[in-house]
Amino acid sequence: MINLTRLNGKEFSLNALYIETVESFPDTTITLTNGHKYVALESREEVHAQISRFYKEIHILANPHLRGEEHEE
C-alpha cells in the first residue's frame, strides 16, 4: 500500500499493485486497473517513488519472470 493525500487534505492508502496509470492534469490522477480514478496532492514523481519503494518492500521485482527475463541465471 502507498499513502497519499486527497485534495481536501484527507490521507488514504492505495494498493499499488492495481495502479494502471499515473498522470498530471495538472492534479495527479491515478487510474486503477478496474477503472476507478483517484486524485492526489502528491506529484506524479512522488507517487512513482512510493510505488517503487512498495515494490521493493514486497520483493515483486525479485522474480526474474516478472522482470522479463526468461531464464534465471
Buried (B, 14 or more C-beta within 10 A) or exposed (E): EBEBEEEEEEEEEBEBEEBEEBEEEEEBBBBBEEEEEBEBBBBBEBBEEBBEEBBEEEEEEEEEEEEEEEEEE
